[in-house]
């Protein structure tokens, strides 16, 4: 069975122009061209388009998506990885929904709110001594002032951004992306942007942080929960990015 480019565009909620652009980039090649020049797509093309759209929703650029697709040619493995990550995202959103419902109910009833019901706090002071020893007291105090200046919505957005980055690291590793490839380096760029709370992080800071993700299970678990070896993949990709893009 096959579908015309117009049918696929309509069903996927995109445009024929976008599909042609994907074809020009080598992302989604039509299964055949009709005598009239129209593009037609078979079932394999549909599955590939689904993967492209999923990766786009995760925030990956088109070059990064191409790198992921070329690195993972086993469609079943890739779809299982997508499914697992989507289920994790579903669970995360479910927790958010429950939190908002609780807040709404208690505010309407005039009941007292508990902080942990509204915001799953980020205890940045838990590692005060460690941060001070590694990067100096000034670095800790600057980060502490920045964190305390944020409202609860901003703190939640900061946490959610890291959650999305960690998830994307797991997806890229599962898909067979190279640490120095476009997909991993795009996530590394986002990761470093997330770290840029008060200033662009230095090369040595990012490399040291990557090493800590692997050496310290307290930090490594944030990534390895998306698949064993993800923390090491993060370290390797961040090291490449830092050496290429950052300075001390």
C-alpha positions, -999 to +999 in steps of 0.1 A: +000+000+000+012+035-007+001+071-003+005+103-023+025+132-009-008+151-004-024+122+016+007+119+038+009+156+045-028+157+055-026+127+078+007+138+094-005+174+099+023+189+078+026+202+043+038+188+009+064+214+009+079+201+042+079+166+029+097+176-003+122+195+019+128+163+039+133+145+006+159+170-006+178+166+027+178+128+023+156+124+054+125+110+037+130+097+002+097+088-016+093+051-024+086+060-060+079+088-084+048+086-106+048+093-143+033+127-135+063+134-111+042+130-080+059+114-049+045+083-033+053+068+000+051+032+013+047+018+048+085+020+055+084+057+046+055+062+069+074+047+098+104+068+090+083+099+089+069+090+123+104+088+137+113+122+121+082+139+137+089+124+171+125+136+170+113+171+159+090+172+189+121+165+211+137+196+197+163+181+175+174+199+143+170+183+109+208+176+106+208+160+140+177+139+131+195+127+100+225+117+121+202+098+145+184+080+117+216+070+101+231+057+133+201+035+142+189+014+113+169-011+133+135+004+132+120-018+160+148-009+184+144+028+176+106+027+181+109+009+214+133+036+225+108+063+214+080+044+231+099+041+264+107+078+264+072+088+255+059+067+284+083+084+308+071+118+295+035+107+300+043+097+336+060+131+341+030+150+327+007+129+349+026+140+380+023+176+368-015+172+363-019+157+397+001+186+412-020+213+394-053+195+404-042+196+441-032+232+439-065+242+422-086+222+447-069+236+478-069+272+466-106+270+457-114+255+491-091+280+510-069+252+523-033+256+532-008+244+505+022+223+512+053+234+493+061+199+481+026+196+467+031+226+445+067+223+435+090+193+437+119+214+452+154+215+438+176+214+468+206+233+454+221+237+488+226+199+492+259+201+473+271+234+487+304+221+501+311+200+470+305+229+446+327+252+467+355+227+468+354+220+431+348+255+417+352+280+445+330+298+469+322+326+444+308+301+419+285+286+446+273+320+458+267+333+423+246+302+415+228+304+449+218+341+443+206+332+408+185+303+420+169+323+449+160+351+425+137+327+405+100+323+410+085+289+414+074+288+377+109+297+366+125+270+388+100+244+374+109+255+339+146+251+347+140+215+359+118+206+330+144+218+306+170+195+322+145+166+321+140+171+284+178+172+278+184+141+298+156+123+279+171+134+246+206+121+256+190+087+263+172+087+229+204+097+210+225+070+227+199+044+221+196+054+185+234+049+180+243+085+176+281+093+178+293+115+206+309+138+180+280+137+156+255+164+149+227+149+171+248+146+202+265+179+196+232+197+193+221+182+226+255+192+241+248+228+230+214+228+247+230+212+278+257+240+280+230+266+274+211+251+303+242+254+324+247+290+315+227+304+345+250+334+351+277+331+324+289+308+296+305+277+313+342+273+307+358+244+289+373+229+321+340+233+340+320+213+313+347+186+310+349+182+347+311+181+350+310+154+324+335+133+343+315+138+375+284+125+358+302+092+353+322+091+385+294+100+409+263+078+408+243+106+424+246+125+392+250+096+368+216+082+377+199+113+362+211+100+328+216+063+332+179+059+341+174+065+303+196+035+296+229+021+309+258+040+294+240+073+289+260+092+315+292+081+297+278+091+264+269+126+279+305+129+292+320+120+259+297+144+239+302+173+263+339+168+262+339+171+224+317+201+225+338+218+252+370+212+233+355+225+201+334+254+213+343+266+247+373+284+262+388+288+297 
